[in-house]
């Protein structure tokens, strides 16, 4: 049997023509954690030199040891987005039960929303939710299973979803169980404060108050950015080649205090450690677009030159995902992620949103 983690390329030396199949691997169901660990900081952590090339360079620890690998003067950058309970159940005008995942939430000034749903039916122009809320003017947009519609004018959409919605757990979890009250807390980082995401920035789920306090005592500073996670992050790769994949836009913001800390850290020779791929995309979007806030559809793939991030705390990602492609790019585009993922599976680590962590450190430091 061929080794699924062999270091091969479909188009060696032609990164713009790399096949999406290069990012496929077999992920057994037993490696997917469907519920969070008992303790938020109870996950394992693979520690990885950024330019590693063999499994012998990898070591296994616990996320509670994170402060041992960072240095005084390092800057930890976190995504403070807050997940909205954006999954709601209603009925079409014909009485058929339907599930809706809102992708945008409008405001009291804007009642237009985007949502994902299996086909409401050609004749369905309204969806009715408990509490007398109606989604009207339903029309299909270009993306599969994506629709637009209007909620009542003046409705505080986020407040309504907080009351009526369910946490939008990933589909691979949703097919095994429904979201429960524990997910309201655990599918949310302890530092979340800006509502707007329909999926969690999962690397941050590992960080407890204990870990953050230990990092502060070590002299590690922290800063916050916001990227509201939407289809751009969780939409799988569906084209034959990476160059043909189009990211959906997501809103990001780098506040002025964070920008000042980034510049100060660079000047003093400190390291910038991103917590999650959304932080990487936020900082790199700022570098590419020259703006501290806006919409980004940046797709980071091998050959990309990183401007800000020196190290990365991340999870283990889905096959054929843009997150896995970003990881490969951050590791130098050599395909060494295959060694890392093969080792993680052989050591029994858990993958995906509620899974274990991976800390990638700048070479020769830490």
Secondary structure, DSSP 8 states (H G I E B T S, - for coil): ---TT----SSTT-GGG-BGGGG-----GGGB--S--SSTT--EEEEEETT--SGGG-EEEEGGGHHHHS-TT-EEEEE-EEE---EEEEEETT--EEEEEES---BTTB-EEEEE-S---TT--EEEETTTEEEEEEEE-SSTTEEEEE--TT--HHHHHHHH-B----HHHHTT----HHHHHHTS-TT--EEEESS--GGGGG--HHHHHHHHHHT-EEEEEEE---HHHH----SSBGGG-----EEEEE-HHHHHHHHHHHHTT--EEEESHHHHHHHHHHHHHS-SEEEE-----TT---SS-SEEEEE---TT-HHHHHHHHHTTSSSTHHHHHHHHHHTT--BSTTS-EEEEE-TT--
